[in-house]
Amino acid sequence: MPAIALLAAVVAVTLEQLVQWKYGPMGIVGLLLLTVGVKAKNATCSSIGAVVLALLVTGPAG
């Protein structure tokens, strides 16, 4: 059981670092909103996080 928790922590930290490296602070904010919304089963918060991440991934429209 501790090995699974350690593996989950390593994956979470790695994902967070990759998002921060590629998309900066706004990427972390989007990831945080998405994570909190999913954990709390709050559709609004997770939707906002998903939109922020989608906008960062697709880049500026112009």
Residue frames relative to the residue before (quaternion, step in Angstrom):
aa qw qx qy qz dx dy dz
M 1.0000 0.0000 0.0000 0.0000 0.00 0.00 0.00
P 0.6607 0.4898 -0.3368 0.4585 3.67 0.88 -0.76
A 0.6106 0.5543 -0.3613 0.4352 3.59 1.08 -0.61
I 0.6408 0.5129 -0.3256 0.4694 3.60 1.01 -0.74
A 0.6510 0.5055 -0.3132 0.4718 3.59 0.97 -0.83
L 0.6476 0.5095 -0.3152 0.4708 3.58 0.98 -0.80
L 0.6518 0.5097 -0.3083 0.4693 3.58 0.94 -0.85
A 0.6468 0.5110 -0.3148 0.4706 3.60 0.97 -0.83
A 0.6527 0.5099 -0.3121 0.4653 3.59 0.98 -0.80
V 0.6459 0.5139 -0.3161 0.4678 3.58 0.97 -0.83
V 0.6552 0.5021 -0.3127 0.4700 3.60 0.94 -0.84
A 0.6606 0.5133 -0.3097 0.4519 3.60 0.93 -0.88
V 0.6750 0.4809 -0.2973 0.4741 3.58 0.90 -0.88
T 0.6352 0.5276 -0.3268 0.4597 3.58 1.00 -0.78
L 0.6559 0.5003 -0.3091 0.4733 3.58 0.92 -0.88
E 0.6491 0.5207 -0.3164 0.4555 3.58 0.94 -0.87
Q 0.6746 0.4935 -0.2969 0.4618 3.58 0.92 -0.87
L 0.6427 0.5163 -0.3259 0.4627 3.59 1.00 -0.76
V 0.6538 0.4996 -0.3143 0.4734 3.58 0.96 -0.85
Q 0.6717 0.4917 -0.3059 0.4621 3.59 0.89 -0.86
W 0.6474 0.5190 -0.3227 0.4554 3.58 0.97 -0.78
K 0.7468 0.4182 -0.2289 0.4637 3.57 0.87 -0.94
Y 0.8342 0.2338 -0.0816 0.4928 3.62 0.84 -0.94
G 0.4841 -0.7064 0.4150 0.3074 3.59 1.24 0.04
P 0.8146 -0.2831 0.1894 0.4694 3.55 -1.26 -0.35
M 0.6379 0.5256 -0.3449 0.4449 3.62 0.99 -0.70
G 0.5990 0.5514 -0.3580 0.4571 3.58 1.10 -0.54
I 0.6444 0.5038 -0.3105 0.4844 3.55 1.03 -0.82
V 0.6337 0.5224 -0.3339 0.4627 3.61 0.98 -0.80
G 0.6677 0.4947 -0.3015 0.4675 3.60 0.90 -0.87
L 0.6568 0.5010 -0.3037 0.4747 3.56 0.96 -0.85
L 0.6405 0.5224 -0.3154 0.4663 3.58 1.02 -0.81
L 0.6656 0.4934 -0.3054 0.4693 3.60 0.90 -0.90
L 0.6514 0.5109 -0.3142 0.4646 3.56 0.95 -0.84
T 0.6776 0.4976 -0.2918 0.4562 3.58 0.89 -0.91
V 0.6741 0.4858 -0.2953 0.4716 3.58 0.89 -0.93
G 0.6553 0.5195 -0.3126 0.4505 3.58 0.97 -0.81
V 0.6633 0.4846 -0.3050 0.4818 3.58 0.97 -0.80
K 0.6652 0.5103 -0.3045 0.4521 3.58 0.92 -0.91
A 0.7378 0.3913 -0.2181 0.5049 3.60 1.00 -0.83
K 0.3622 -0.7421 0.4722 0.3085 3.58 1.33 -0.08
N 0.3871 0.6929 -0.4860 0.3658 3.52 1.05 0.95
A 0.3441 -0.7819 0.4843 0.1891 3.57 -0.33 1.25
T 0.6371 0.5464 -0.3369 0.4266 3.60 0.99 -0.77
C 0.6986 0.4716 -0.2773 0.4611 3.56 0.78 -1.01
S 0.6829 0.4706 -0.3023 0.4699 3.59 0.88 -0.84
S 0.6223 0.5350 -0.3414 0.4582 3.60 1.09 -0.65
I 0.6413 0.5099 -0.3247 0.4726 3.58 0.97 -0.83
G 0.6529 0.5113 -0.3111 0.4643 3.58 0.95 -0.84
A 0.6534 0.5077 -0.3127 0.4663 3.56 0.98 -0.82
V 0.6457 0.5115 -0.3198 0.4683 3.60 1.00 -0.79
V 0.6401 0.5147 -0.3320 0.4638 3.61 0.93 -0.85
L 0.6773 0.4790 -0.2999 0.4711 3.60 0.87 -0.89
A 0.6426 0.5201 -0.3282 0.4570 3.60 0.97 -0.79
L 0.6549 0.5019 -0.3164 0.4682 3.60 0.97 -0.79
L 0.6598 0.4999 -0.3146 0.4645 3.57 1.00 -0.73
V 0.6665 0.5081 -0.3040 0.4530 3.57 0.98 -0.80
T 0.7219 0.4397 -0.2570 0.4684 3.60 0.90 -0.88
G 0.4279 -0.7181 0.4571 0.3036 3.58 1.17 -0.38
P 0.7078 -0.4498 0.3198 0.4408 3.56 -1.28 0.04
A 0.5322 -0.6634 0.4347 0.2960 3.55 -1.07 0.79
G 0.7641 0.4272 -0.2089 0.4359 3.57 1.07 -0.64
